[in-house]
Amino acid sequence: MTNDNFSKYSEQAEKMFMAPTRDYAKLAMDYAEKMIDAQMTAARTYSEIGLSQARAALEVKDTNALQAYAEEQQKIAQDLTERVKGDAEKVVAMNQDFVNEARKIVEDNVKTASETATAAQSK
């Protein structure tokens, strides 16, 4: 009898606490991995842009080259603005996915807890 009760308690603890905790931890780790990847990609891209512009500045040797460099800077600034906007949209989408998945885990856990409580009351 005691082993049977312990088994039921263990099963309930698994359903109500351990499984949702593991699901949330997996979700959080996946989110962190995606976020770090996005940040590393953005940092690499922005660094490459900065270094290429620094190299281009070193090539300026006269007024014509300076004018061409300045015009190129405007194009680079526009491109960079679009990249930053795209990166921000990517992060917003990742955040929204995380929130939606976390909400689903909570809803599933509430449903499981409700079903477990109802089953326990009926016994």
BAZA-309343 format. One line per 3 residues: number of its first residue (from 1); for each residue x, y, z of C-alpha. Coordinates in nm, 4 decimals, padded with zeros to 6 digits. Example, Ala and Ser with C-alpha at 12.3 -4.5 7.8 and 13.67 -1.06 7.14 Angstrom:
! residues 2
1	01.2300,-00.4500,00.7800 | 01.3670,-00.1060,00.7140
! end
This chain:
! residues 123
1	00.0000,00.0000,00.0000 | 00.2770,00.2417,00.0893 | 00.4668,00.1694,-00.2328
4	00.1477,00.2259,-00.4319 | 00.0935,00.5656,-00.2642 | 00.4559,00.6598,-00.3187
7	00.4282,00.5646,-00.6862 | 00.1168,00.7780,-00.7265 | 00.2838,01.0703,-00.5511
10	00.5921,01.0340,-00.7705 | 00.3769,01.0214,-01.0835 | 00.1858,01.3335,-00.9771
13	00.5088,01.5172,-00.8903 | 00.6487,01.4244,-01.2307 | 00.3396,01.5509,-01.4144
16	00.2893,01.8671,-01.2104 | 00.6429,01.9823,-01.1297 | 00.9296,01.7992,-01.2944
19	00.8033,01.7739,-01.6540 | 00.6969,02.1414,-01.6767 | 01.0251,02.2482,-01.5146
22	01.2249,02.0476,-01.7697 | 01.0105,02.1837,-02.0541 | 01.0653,02.5412,-01.9397
25	01.4395,02.4884,-01.8886 | 01.4683,02.3437,-02.2400 | 01.2709,02.6371,-02.3803
28	01.4905,02.8873,-02.1946 | 01.8101,02.7181,-02.3149 | 01.6874,02.7116,-02.6754
31	01.5934,03.0791,-02.6491 | 01.9319,03.1706,-02.4994 | 02.1109,02.9796,-02.7749
34	01.9117,03.1563,-03.0468 | 01.9635,03.4955,-02.8839 | 02.3385,03.4442,-02.8444
37	02.3629,03.3281,-03.2052 | 02.1741,03.6358,-03.3264 | 02.3937,03.8651,-03.1169
40	02.7149,03.7014,-03.2366 | 02.6032,03.7237,-03.5987 | 02.5108,04.0896,-03.5581
43	02.8386,04.1696,-03.3807 | 03.0370,03.9951,-03.6538 | 02.8472,04.1792,-03.9284
46	02.8774,04.5196,-03.7617 | 03.2469,04.4617,-03.6915 | 03.3112,04.3691,-04.0539
49	03.1303,04.6818,-04.1705 | 03.3263,04.9002,-03.9288 | 03.6603,04.7510,-04.0279
52	03.5895,04.7804,-04.3999 | 03.4954,05.1446,-04.3525 | 03.8122,05.2097,-04.1532
55	04.0139,05.0518,-04.4335 | 03.8284,05.2638,-04.6902 | 03.9070,05.5773,-04.4868
58	04.2760,05.4895,-04.5026 | 04.2553,05.4919,-04.8808 | 04.1396,05.8570,-04.8920
61	04.4250,06.0539,-05.0457 | 04.2622,06.3499,-05.2182 | 03.9381,06.5506,-05.2273
64	03.7789,06.3290,-05.4932 | 03.8463,06.0188,-05.2862 | 03.7107,06.2005,-04.9797
67	03.3918,06.2894,-05.1658 | 03.3498,05.9293,-05.2863 | 03.4124,05.8040,-04.9326
70	03.1498,06.0434,-04.7914 | 02.8935,05.9309,-05.0488 | 02.9682,05.5679,-04.9688
73	02.9212,05.6453,-04.5985 | 02.5645,05.7567,-04.6678 | 02.4914,05.4274,-04.8452
76	02.6532,05.2316,-04.5638 | 02.4490,05.4233,-04.3046 | 02.1258,05.3400,-04.4882
79	02.2256,04.9740,-04.5168 | 02.3223,04.9640,-04.1508 | 01.9883,05.1180,-04.0524
82	01.8074,04.8424,-04.2438 | 02.0257,04.5747,-04.0845 | 01.9610,04.7073,-03.7349
85	01.5882,04.7218,-03.8063 | 01.5935,04.3630,-03.9351 | 01.7924,04.2449,-03.6328
88	01.5491,04.4177,-03.3969 | 01.2533,04.2538,-03.5720 | 01.4260,03.9160,-03.5415
91	01.4736,03.9665,-03.1671 | 01.1110,04.0762,-03.1222 | 00.9949,03.7625,-03.3062
94	01.2178,03.5408,-03.0891 | 01.0836,03.7080,-02.7741 | 00.7253,03.6592,-02.8893
97	00.7902,03.2918,-02.9677 | 00.9434,03.2461,-02.6224 | 00.6453,03.4111,-02.4518
100	00.3973,03.2018,-02.6516 | 00.5783,02.8766,-02.5762 | 00.6114,02.9644,-02.2059
103	00.2411,03.0475,-02.1944 | 00.1624,02.7086,-02.3519 | 00.3730,02.5309,-02.0888
106	00.1878,02.7143,-01.8104 | -00.1531,02.6399,-01.9647 | -00.0652,02.2724,-02.0048
109	00.0551,02.2591,-01.6445 | -00.2633,02.4234,-01.5167 | -00.4711,02.1758,-01.7176
112	-00.2703,01.8821,-01.5816 | -00.3013,02.0112,-01.2244 | -00.6754,02.0568,-01.2665
115	-00.7162,01.7063,-01.4076 | -00.5043,01.5609,-01.1268 | -00.7043,01.7451,-00.8602
118	-01.0336,01.6320,-01.0164 | -00.9116,01.2717,-01.0306 | -00.7946,01.2868,-00.6697
121	-01.1302,01.4265,-00.5555 | -01.3259,01.1573,-00.7356 | -01.1280,00.8865,-00.5511
! end
